[in-house]
């Protein structure tokens, strides 16, 4: 089956692109390994217009329902390859499916940045996690650590404090960054202890996380006993699936886009956290904006060829 638009990524940018594409009468499909994307990790969102307070999961369910109501196909699968076959793009998934389309909206967002410490890979899923909403439940009444100084780390600490017995938030510098409201909530939570000027250098444990080796002493020791480590130090783009198209990126790997969200590759538009657009703000509302612009631009491009 041939589509007008293949949308890779099922987060705010992807769903919004689908909604606008459908409104323009463009046959589209949304393909995403995680329906809702990274937003589903947010336990509380307070800055999306019309929603005074909503969980990321609930908000993305509304996006999903909206896109589906306009007739979009939504496929829960990971994209493993994108290539060109004549005038059409071919998207292959891990589920051995192929989808053909005239254009692409790349809205895959970013992936969590690794801490790159000893035993990080070995203990991943055995106490080390990049997703507090996915794995927080397993640490009820246990002691955990969160690494990071920004909004994602604050959100993780607050969420985990509701489940765990104690939360250490380990900060490399000497201050917390991000939204004032979140910072105050972290500082005022009696179950959260902020550890400034410290780095985790190694995860220790036999088959599971038992301790963290630090580069500074805490309470007389450079080892901290914990049951879990949540790494929240930001995210980075990953566009390996489009390596054949040689998309132009900035020094940090984010896809360069024009005002109409087009990229350096003809027929490929990009939207959301993966782009250099929106002055680097990377919020839900800007992802939506870029998704809408991308779909509108594709509509104009396709109709100009009729």
C-alpha positions as CSV (number, residue, x, y, z in Angstrom):
1,X,0.0,0.0,0.0
2,X,1.3,3.4,-0.9
3,X,1.0,6.4,1.5
4,X,1.3,10.1,0.9
5,X,3.2,10.4,4.2
6,X,5.2,8.0,6.3
7,X,5.5,9.3,9.8
8,X,8.4,7.8,11.8
9,X,7.8,8.4,15.5
10,X,4.7,8.3,17.6
11,X,5.2,11.2,19.9
12,X,3.7,14.7,19.9
13,X,5.4,15.7,16.6
14,X,4.4,12.5,14.8
15,X,0.8,12.5,16.0
16,X,0.3,16.2,15.2
17,X,1.8,15.7,11.7
18,X,-0.7,12.8,11.2
19,X,-3.7,15.0,12.4
20,X,-2.8,17.8,9.9
21,X,-2.0,15.4,7.1
22,X,-5.4,13.7,7.5
23,X,-7.1,17.1,7.5
24,X,-5.3,17.8,4.2
25,X,-6.6,14.6,2.8
26,X,-3.2,12.9,2.8
27,X,-3.1,9.1,3.4
28,X,-0.7,8.7,6.3
29,X,0.7,6.1,8.7
30,X,2.4,6.6,12.1
31,X,5.1,4.1,13.0
32,X,6.6,4.1,16.5
33,X,8.4,1.7,18.8
34,X,6.9,3.5,21.8
35,X,3.5,4.9,21.3
36,X,3.5,8.3,22.9
37,X,7.3,8.6,22.8
38,X,9.4,10.0,25.5
39,X,6.6,12.1,26.9
40,X,5.0,9.0,28.5
41,X,7.8,9.1,31.0
42,X,6.5,12.4,32.5
43,X,4.3,11.7,35.5
44,X,3.0,15.3,35.5
45,X,2.8,17.9,32.7
46,X,1.6,21.4,33.7
47,X,2.7,23.6,30.7
48,X,0.7,22.2,27.8
49,X,-2.1,24.6,26.9
50,X,-5.6,23.5,28.1
51,X,-4.1,20.9,30.5
52,X,-3.4,22.3,33.9
53,X,-2.1,19.0,35.1
54,X,-1.9,15.7,33.2
55,X,0.3,12.7,33.1
56,X,2.4,12.1,29.9
57,X,0.6,8.8,29.3
58,X,-2.8,10.4,29.5
59,X,-1.9,13.3,27.3
60,X,-0.4,11.0,24.6
61,X,-3.5,8.8,24.7
62,X,-5.5,11.9,23.7
63,X,-3.1,12.5,20.9
64,X,-3.4,8.9,19.8
65,X,-7.2,9.0,19.9
66,X,-7.3,12.3,18.0
67,X,-5.0,11.0,15.2
68,X,-6.9,7.7,15.0
69,X,-10.2,9.4,14.8
70,X,-9.1,11.1,11.5
71,X,-8.3,7.7,10.0
72,X,-4.5,7.5,10.5
73,X,-3.0,4.0,10.7
74,X,-0.8,3.7,13.8
75,X,1.7,0.9,14.0
76,X,3.6,-0.1,17.2
77,X,6.9,-1.2,15.7
78,X,10.5,-0.1,15.4
79,X,11.8,1.2,12.1
80,X,15.1,-0.6,11.2
81,X,15.7,0.8,7.7
82,X,14.7,3.5,5.3
83,X,15.6,3.4,1.7
84,X,14.5,4.7,-1.7
85,X,12.8,2.6,-4.4
86,X,12.3,4.8,-7.5
87,X,10.2,7.7,-6.5
88,X,9.0,6.1,-3.3
89,X,10.5,5.8,0.2
90,X,10.5,2.3,1.7
91,X,10.3,1.9,5.5
92,X,11.2,-1.5,7.0
93,X,10.3,-2.4,10.5
94,X,11.6,-4.9,13.1
95,X,8.3,-6.8,12.6
96,X,9.3,-7.5,9.0
97,X,6.8,-5.1,7.5
98,X,7.4,-2.7,4.6
99,X,5.6,0.6,4.0
100,X,5.9,2.7,0.9
101,X,5.3,6.4,0.7
102,X,5.9,9.6,-1.3
103,X,7.3,11.5,1.7
104,X,8.6,11.1,5.2
105,X,8.2,13.0,8.5
106,X,11.1,12.1,10.7
107,X,9.8,12.5,14.3
108,X,11.7,9.9,16.2
109,X,12.8,12.3,19.0
110,X,15.9,11.4,21.0
111,X,17.3,8.5,23.0
112,X,18.5,8.7,26.6
113,X,22.2,9.8,27.1
114,X,24.3,7.2,28.8
115,X,26.4,7.9,31.8
116,X,29.3,5.8,30.4
117,X,30.5,4.4,33.7
118,X,31.9,1.0,34.4
119,X,29.2,-1.8,34.5
120,X,26.5,0.4,33.1
121,X,25.7,-1.9,30.3
122,X,26.1,-5.0,32.4
123,X,23.7,-3.9,35.0
124,X,21.2,-2.3,32.7
125,X,17.8,-3.7,33.7
126,X,19.3,-5.1,36.8
127,X,19.0,-1.9,38.8
128,X,20.2,0.6,36.2
129,X,17.4,2.3,34.2
130,X,16.8,5.2,31.9
131,X,13.0,5.1,32.4
132,X,11.7,5.8,35.9
133,X,8.1,5.4,34.9
134,X,8.8,2.0,33.4
135,X,10.9,0.7,36.3
136,X,10.1,2.8,39.3
137,X,7.5,0.3,40.5
138,X,10.2,-2.3,41.1
139,X,11.8,-0.1,43.8
140,X,9.0,0.2,46.3
141,X,10.4,1.0,49.7
142,X,14.0,0.7,48.4
143,X,16.8,3.2,48.1
144,X,17.5,4.6,44.7
145,X,19.7,7.3,43.1
146,X,18.9,9.6,40.3
147,X,21.8,11.2,38.3
148,X,21.1,14.6,36.7
149,X,20.5,18.3,37.5
150,X,17.7,19.2,35.0
151,X,14.0,18.9,34.7
152,X,14.0,15.2,33.7
153,X,16.1,14.4,36.8
154,X,13.8,16.4,39.0
155,X,10.7,14.7,37.6
156,X,12.3,11.3,38.2
157,X,13.2,12.1,41.8
158,X,9.8,13.4,42.6
159,X,8.1,10.4,41.0
160,X,10.4,7.9,42.7
161,X,10.0,9.6,46.1
162,X,6.4,8.4,46.1
163,X,7.5,4.8,45.7
164,X,11.0,4.4,47.2
165,X,12.1,4.7,50.8
166,X,14.8,7.2,49.9
167,X,16.1,9.0,46.8
168,X,19.6,10.5,46.3
169,X,19.8,13.0,43.5
170,X,23.4,13.1,42.4
171,X,24.4,16.4,40.7
172,X,27.7,17.0,39.1
173,X,27.7,20.8,39.7
174,X,26.6,22.9,42.6
175,X,23.1,23.9,41.6
176,X,19.9,22.5,40.2
177,X,18.7,23.7,36.8
178,X,15.3,23.9,35.1
179,X,11.9,24.9,36.2
180,X,11.7,26.7,39.5
181,X,8.6,24.8,40.6
182,X,10.2,21.5,40.1
183,X,13.4,22.6,41.9
184,X,11.5,23.7,44.9
185,X,9.5,20.5,45.0
186,X,12.7,18.5,45.0
187,X,14.3,20.6,47.7
188,X,11.3,20.5,49.9
189,X,10.7,16.7,49.6
190,X,12.0,15.0,52.9
191,X,12.7,11.8,51.0
192,X,15.0,13.4,48.5
193,X,18.7,14.1,49.4
194,X,20.6,16.2,46.9
195,X,24.2,15.4,46.5
196,X,26.1,18.2,44.9
197,X,29.5,18.3,43.2
198,X,29.6,14.5,42.8
199,X,29.9,12.0,39.9
200,X,29.1,8.3,39.8
201,X,32.2,6.6,38.4
202,X,31.1,2.9,38.7
203,X,28.1,0.7,39.5
204,X,28.9,-2.1,41.8
205,X,27.1,-5.4,42.5
206,X,26.8,-9.1,41.7
207,X,24.1,-9.5,39.1
208,X,22.3,-6.4,40.4
209,X,23.1,-2.9,41.6
210,X,24.2,-2.8,45.2
211,X,26.4,0.2,45.5
212,X,27.7,3.2,43.5
213,X,31.3,4.3,43.5
214,X,31.5,8.1,43.7
215,X,34.3,10.5,43.0
216,X,33.7,12.3,46.3
217,X,32.9,11.1,49.8
218,X,29.3,11.1,51.2
219,X,29.0,10.6,54.9
220,X,32.5,9.4,55.2
221,X,32.6,7.0,52.2
222,X,33.0,7.1,48.5
223,X,30.6,4.2,48.1
224,X,26.8,4.7,48.3
225,X,24.5,1.7,49.0
226,X,21.5,1.8,46.7
227,X,19.1,-0.7,45.0
228,X,18.7,1.2,41.8
229,X,20.3,3.9,39.6
230,X,18.2,6.1,37.3
231,X,20.2,8.0,34.7
232,X,18.5,11.3,33.7
233,X,21.2,13.4,32.0
234,X,19.4,14.3,28.9
235,X,19.0,12.8,25.5
236,X,20.6,12.7,22.1
237,X,19.4,12.2,18.5
238,X,19.9,9.0,16.7
239,X,19.3,9.0,12.9
240,X,21.2,5.9,11.9
241,X,18.2,4.5,10.1
242,X,18.6,7.3,7.6
243,X,22.3,7.0,7.1
244,X,21.9,6.5,3.3
245,X,20.4,10.0,2.9
246,X,23.2,11.9,4.6
247,X,21.0,14.4,6.4
248,X,22.7,17.6,7.3
249,X,23.1,17.8,11.1
250,X,24.6,20.3,13.6
251,X,27.6,19.6,15.8
252,X,25.4,17.7,18.3
253,X,23.8,15.5,15.7
254,X,20.4,17.3,15.5
255,X,18.8,17.4,12.1
256,X,19.0,20.8,10.4
257,X,15.6,22.0,9.2
258,X,14.4,24.9,7.2
259,X,11.4,27.1,8.1
260,X,9.1,24.6,6.5
261,X,10.7,21.7,8.4
262,X,12.3,20.3,5.3
263,X,15.7,18.7,5.6
264,X,18.7,18.6,3.2
265,X,17.2,15.4,1.7
266,X,14.4,15.9,-0.8
267,X,11.2,14.4,0.4
268,X,12.2,14.2,4.0
269,X,10.8,16.6,6.6
270,X,11.7,16.5,10.3
271,X,9.9,17.6,13.4
272,X,10.2,17.6,17.2
273,X,13.1,17.0,19.5
274,X,15.4,15.6,16.8
275,X,15.6,19.0,14.9
276,X,17.4,22.3,15.2
277,X,14.1,24.1,15.0
278,X,12.1,26.1,17.6
279,X,15.2,27.8,18.9
280,X,16.2,24.5,20.6
281,X,13.3,24.7,23.1
282,X,12.2,21.0,22.6
283,X,8.9,21.1,24.4
284,X,5.6,19.3,23.6
285,X,4.1,22.4,22.2
286,X,7.0,23.1,19.9
287,X,7.0,19.5,18.7
288,X,3.4,19.9,17.8
289,X,4.1,23.1,16.0
290,X,6.9,21.5,13.9
291,X,4.7,18.5,13.2
292,X,1.9,20.7,11.9
293,X,4.3,22.7,9.8
294,X,5.9,19.6,8.3
295,X,2.5,18.2,7.3
296,X,1.4,21.5,5.8
297,X,4.6,21.8,3.8
298,X,4.2,18.2,2.5
299,X,0.7,18.9,1.4
300,X,1.8,22.0,-0.5
301,X,4.7,20.0,-2.1
302,X,2.6,17.1,-3.2
303,X,-0.2,19.2,-4.6
304,X,2.3,21.3,-6.6
305,X,3.3,18.1,-8.4
306,X,-0.3,17.3,-9.5
